[in-house]
């Protein structure tokens, strides 16, 4: 089955998006305990990376 002209798209150039459609999201942390978990997780990742850096090269 051959597609009709109204279903074909022009793929000759790069695809563009509207500015409002590609805005990045915002992290919404509305409760006190959610903030603790979020920042605790960030700190945990940082500490883990630091430990890997220190003890990973000690071999």
Secondary structure, 3 states (H helix, E strand, C coil): CCCCHHHCCCCCCCCCCCHHHCCCCCCCCCCHHHHHHHHHHHHHHHHHHHHHHHHCCCC
